[in-house]
Amino acid sequence: MRKVLLSLSSAAVVAAGAIAAIGNADAAEIVTAVGYGSDGWSYQQVTHGGGAGFEQSGYAPAAFWATGRAAFGTTGGTCSWNNGDRVHTGWGADSDMLLRRSFRVPAGVRSVRITGAVDNNADVYVNGALVQHVENGNCAADGIAVDAPVGSDNLLAVRAADTGAETFVDLQVTYTPSPVGPGRYVALGDSFASGEGASEQYFTAGTSLPDPSTGGRTTTGCHRSVSSWGQGVFATAKAAGLVDRMDLVACSGAKAIDLFNGNTTYVGSGASPEAPQIQAVTPQTTLVSLSIGGNDAGFSDILKDCTSGIKAGAYDCRKKNRKAAALAEAGLKRLRSEGLDVPRPSTYIGNGNKMLLSQVYANVALAMAPGGTLVVTGYPRMFAESRWGYDRSGLTFSCKVGTNSGGAGGVLNYRVKYEDAQWLNGLADDINRAIGSHVDAANTYLRGRGLAVKVVFAPSSGQFTNHRLCSGSKWFNGVQFPGDPRAMKQLQTSMHPNLAGQQAYCRAAVAALPSRPAARCTFDTKTRQYR
């Protein structure tokens, strides 16, 4: 993957009518790979002829160049484009401006059209080869106009030379997409995407392993399930002719770092190291679903602090002196603005060893096929809003969410206080608002680069109305323990959507697909498939 600009706030002016979504029947014929006024250009101003070899991919000094937004030039001249609305990066007169810009096209595209304007001269290179020399362009529209052969990942390089008192250069790259068949679907993320919460009989081989910490009395691992909601999304998208293959690489316990770095969490239990999840996303991937952020926000530990009400002082986890409240405050800060801890290769966008959620989404989108769709799912409210499902003890309303038969006296009940449950629901809402705002920021960034990949938010809470914990028909597991009383550790399936919840999640994700296909979100326990 190529290196891209670190900021997600800038936007680009894309040529009218040039954006299209591959695989969309309503798409235009021409797709913009690099738009006029786009950001992400690496540049350096040099004396005439300086910077020899800059057009080659291995040109090392380019790593230290500045990054800026087109157009490049002076303002106030006779050229109609020499104005502050069009020129965003300065270029002094009587010098050369060297430009480099990576771009990607989907498989099957063999050539692109490069057009633009320059004052005065330009040499245009694609992947190190000179494709056009322009003499005395004089700022004319389409003074640069050439078709050039390309591969999937490409480098556009331009030497613009000025011999007078005014400067200007701006280019765009467009292509006509080749007809493509169904693409691939990849399900990324954490336990809310792997299928954790359904019966262990549905976990795929090699992803459910004996847990050494309980002497093998419980299981651990990524817990990828044939009943995960992603399998229903695949069944739906495949029936609609949108995809023909699926890779489920989501892993229970995953954080954002595991999207971009190897995951060795379960090696001690006998699992092989997990490759970075994003490696499953390729230029043939047209659909991706992603559930991430809950573990980065510490939501699992927050739930544990709030659901053990028999202990003295265990209620009121929402109050400032409690672990849950402190974790929630810090977690929301990370999700909203501080960024997640993601030591990463320099080829991905981010801020040092931090990555905003919007940057996570953009990095995944940039690895996909142009015109693809990234569905980002939210986290549902887990507890009933009405008091009817909560028992009254004096002035306190609470609900039993689990029992451990190996506890003190043989039985240990786990409960949640009504006020704490509503605070947890509100925390889920806050997490979802953070996710939604970063989805918007990612789309702004992608449009600014002229990329036709769309990120959509799929809220899930509405699917669980009347089926939350502390209600009659629950689509979530409560706090679960194994039957063996010697294993005091909670099962990983605790506080996750059960089989009915997986089907509800499927409906939420399918509703976000661009073509709105008929949902296949009913899991057949006999065939172990969605229909």
ABEGO torsion letter per residue (X at the ends): XBBBBABAABBBBBBBGABBBBGBAABBABBBABBBGBBGBBBBBBBBGBGBGAABAABAAAAABBBBBOBBEBBGBABAABBAAABABBBBBGBBBBBBBBBBBBBGBABBBBBEBBOABBBBBBGGBBABBBBGAGGBBGABBBBBBBBABBBBBBBBBBABABBBBBBBBBBBBBBBBBBBBBBBEBAAAAGBGBBAAABBBGABBBBAAAGGABBBEAGBBAABAAAAAAAAAAAAGABABBBBABBBGBBAAAAABBBAAAAAAGBBBBBBAAAABBAABABBBBBBGAAAAGAAAAAAAABBAABBGABGAABAABAAAAAAAAAAAAAAAAEBBBBBBAABBEBEABBBAAAAAAAAAAABBBGBBBBBBBBBBABBABAAABBBBEABBBBBAEBBAABBGGBBBBBBBAAAAAAAAAAAAAAAAAAAAAAAAAAAAAAAAGBABBBBBBBAAAAABGABBGBABBABBBBBBBABAABABBBAABGBBBAAAAAAAAAAAAAABAAGBBBBABBBAAAGBBX
